[in-house]
């Protein structure tokens, strides 16, 4: 009988094993019945090896081979031999195992989809049967690469003096930005823990405790709307450093990026990365996470059209701006119908419309030029560096941010559709000097652009009491190919400055004390200057492996409604559990 001890993983057999008696275990990927010959491809996480059976095989073993179907779990014992019909597409394509004994360890129903790469099954079906989806080599290789990235992170930060310290998962609720996930306490009736949105406060306290350099691979939770690169629960590579300034944090993290890309992908990343102030990023790219793999930068036309009789432009110029992008060669690529679709696109970013001019060999076609003088038209051409074949696209609005957001998204949308960049490029950029505050339409007040513990730039400290909206923060984001890869800041490290920040955010003294009293107390006992950052691990893996969504790099992701199709969570619980937690459910009469 076959012992339950395999010799090697399926994909690890090679020519040097020829003549050896071996045992292999795995899942049946495919069975081919040729009458007196049967071939079975057996798969595990390392790859595939072919099992061979013939009329020289024991009848019981041959019958078992005949019985095998896709996804049966088998163990086979036999002799490695050279393969006659070699397969150059797999690592073990030069050899096969001539089986002496086969054991079926578990049978399988017919899977709801074929377990293989190039899968065309829809994502809902794949997530419902995620344990089957994860058997595919594409998914297994992705999660193995994720493991290697995590290992490289731990090794790098360890080598640079960082200590990994775990912080709590059940924490005090201090919502500022996204909503907290709340956890009711059975022992403390009517009170709640929160799941951490980040370990921010704890890692600052670790700096106060004298550990100097901290890191952690940590789970975080945010109850917010989902996008392709967001999940309600996600993983961060989190770190903090004492006695540092912004350049120190940036330098250590450029070293990490250089190391992880080399170790995992064998790609040499050039450092240092470009640093770009937030204001410049918005003016050039309409985004604080600009994709710099292609041009099509924003051009400010406000001064050129501020006195025009065309009120759409001149009115916007009074308090907002008029800006455009030039899609070089776009006039010959886009029909009027497609341009109208772009108009619908920018409206999703609150723009009221999209003005355009197509310049072709035959003529110009424009939605706005008839309202402008010849000199105004020419001024726009000159500013946009317009040539025959170009498509000029303009957004005007009373709110500058609407213009930025609409054009920033539009340039990326066009670049994606027409493949205007090299997908093999990794373009890194630090965005710095963020505004300290931003206005929240939802909360109807100013909130911290990053978080309330971010220090103000030294040159702007005097403005914190007078006009905090003009303050810039000692904050920095690392951007890769138009995605925010990570972000951080130098922190406030004294009570007076932290009190001023809370006041700027509209916190009363009692509110600040209620939410953050423990931190304010800690500052009284000697807080070193400190700063750090955090990477979204899921996003890092997604970008390194060129996946389209972080769902592709997470073993068991959530979907758009924050549910999990496989286990069907969230779900109802028994009344006794609710009673134990002192919770009653109010019936939703709308459902």
Secondary structure, DSSP 8 states (H G I E B T S, - for coil): ---S--SS-GGG--GGGTT-EEEEEEEEEEEEE-SS-EEEEEEETTEEEEEEE-TTS-HHHHHHHHH--TT-EEEEEEEEEE-SS--TTSTTTTEEEEEEEEEEEE-----SS--SSS--S-HHHHHHTHHHHTTSHHHHHHHHHHHHHHHHHHHHHHHTT-EE----SEE----SSSB-EEEE-SSSTT-EEEE-S-SHHHHHHHHHTT--EEEEEEEEE-B----TT--SEEEEEEEEEES--HHHHHHHHHHHHHHHHHHHH-----SS-EEEEHHHHHHHHSSSS--TTS----EE-HHHHTT-S-HHHHHHHHHSEEEEEEETTGGGT--HHHHHHHHHHHHTTT-S--EEEEE-SS-EEESSGGGS-HHHHHHHHHHHT--TT-EEEEEEESSHHHHHHHHHHHHHHHHHHTT-S-TT---EEEEE--BSEEEETTTTEEEESS-TTB-B-GGGTTHHHH-GGG-BBSEEEEEETTEEEEEEEEB--SHHHHHHHHHHTT--HHHHHHHHHHHHHHHTTT---EEEEEEEHHHHHHHHTT-S-GGGGSTT---TTS-BTTTTBS----HHHHHHTT------TT-
